[in-house]
Amino acid sequence: MYPARSGVVTFSAPQSEYNKQNYVVVILDKQPLSVSVDSGTARFFVIYGKWFESVYGEGSCEELKVACYFCPAENPCDDIGERSRISASYGKYEVYQYVQHRGTLDLGQSTIPLTFGLV
């Protein structure tokens, strides 16, 4: 992954069976997360694990191809219900609602602050 001057992060991933499906592993707040890299939207968001498991059952995040993000103790998101929700179009017909969260993205040799969405 390489940070660009514009603040955009680009991913450099070798071809493998894993990333032929558009999945890469990123490290957010020290959590390795499998995410789908897609051009359906310019926004970057991940599934909020606490919410997902409250709806689909404990351990349901483990069944996903993409990983759930759980807010760590050093970067809590207890106020998530009070945050403003943002709607984003994805592809032609889908709309996601998310809240913004600030964390860190590990780039290997450095770690940078990153604002991302929690769905």
C-alpha positions in Angstrom: 0.0 0.0 0.0 1.3 3.4 -0.8 -0.1 6.8 0.5 -0.5 9.3 -2.4 0.0 13.0 -2.0 -3.7 13.5 -2.2 -4.3 11.5 0.9 -5.5 8.5 -1.1 -4.1 5.1 -0.2 -3.3 2.8 -3.1 -2.9 -1.0 -2.7 -0.2 -3.0 -4.4 -1.1 -6.7 -4.2 0.4 -9.5 -6.1 -2.0 -11.8 -8.1 -3.2 -14.7 -6.0 -6.4 -16.6 -5.7 -7.3 -14.4 -2.8 -7.0 -11.1 -4.5 -8.5 -12.2 -7.8 -11.8 -11.9 -5.9 -10.8 -8.3 -5.0 -10.0 -9.0 -1.3 -7.0 -7.6 0.4 -5.9 -7.6 4.1 -5.5 -4.2 5.7 -4.6 -3.5 9.3 -6.9 -1.1 11.1 -6.1 -0.3 14.7 -3.8 -3.4 14.8 -6.6 -5.6 13.5 -6.0 -7.5 10.3 -9.2 -7.2 8.3 -10.0 -8.8 4.9 -11.8 -6.2 2.9 -13.3 -6.1 -0.6 -11.6 -3.6 -2.9 -14.3 -2.5 -5.3 -15.0 0.6 -7.4 -18.7 0.8 -6.4 -18.0 3.8 -4.3 -15.1 6.1 -3.5 -15.7 5.7 0.2 -13.9 3.2 2.5 -16.0 1.4 5.2 -15.9 -1.8 7.1 -18.6 -3.8 9.0 -19.0 -2.8 12.6 -18.7 -6.1 14.4 -20.7 -5.3 17.5 -23.7 -4.3 15.5 -23.4 -7.2 13.0 -23.2 -9.8 15.7 -26.1 -8.2 17.6 -28.3 -8.7 14.5 -26.9 -12.0 13.1 -25.7 -13.7 16.3 -22.5 -14.1 18.3 -19.7 -15.4 16.1 -21.5 -14.5 12.8 -18.6 -12.2 11.8 -16.4 -15.3 11.4 -18.7 -16.6 8.6 -18.1 -13.5 6.4 -15.5 -13.3 3.6 -14.7 -9.8 4.8 -13.9 -9.2 8.4 -15.7 -7.2 11.0 -14.1 -4.3 12.8 -14.4 -4.2 16.6 -13.5 -1.0 18.3 -10.5 -1.5 20.6 -10.4 -0.3 24.2 -7.8 2.4 23.2 -10.1 3.7 20.4 -13.7 3.1 21.6 -16.8 3.8 19.7 -19.3 3.8 22.6 -20.9 6.9 21.2 -21.6 5.3 17.8 -25.4 5.6 18.2 -25.1 9.4 18.7 -22.9 10.0 15.6 -24.4 11.4 12.4 -25.3 8.8 9.8 -24.1 9.3 6.3 -25.8 7.6 3.3 -23.6 6.5 0.4 -24.7 5.0 -3.0 -22.9 1.9 -3.9 -23.1 0.7 -7.5 -26.4 1.3 -9.2 -29.0 0.3 -6.7 -27.6 0.0 -3.2 -27.3 2.6 -0.5 -25.4 2.1 2.7 -25.6 4.1 5.9 -22.5 4.5 8.0 -20.9 6.6 10.7 -17.4 8.0 10.5 -14.7 6.6 12.8 -11.1 7.6 13.1 -8.4 5.0 13.6 -5.0 4.0 12.2 -3.9 2.2 9.1 -0.7 0.2 9.3 1.3 0.5 6.1 4.1 -1.8 7.2 6.9 0.7 7.8 4.6 3.4 9.0 1.2 3.9 10.6 -1.1 6.7 9.5 -4.4 8.2 10.8 -7.4 7.2 8.8 -11.0 8.2 8.8 -13.3 5.3 7.7 -16.9 4.4 7.8 -18.5 1.8 10.1 -21.5 0.2 8.5 
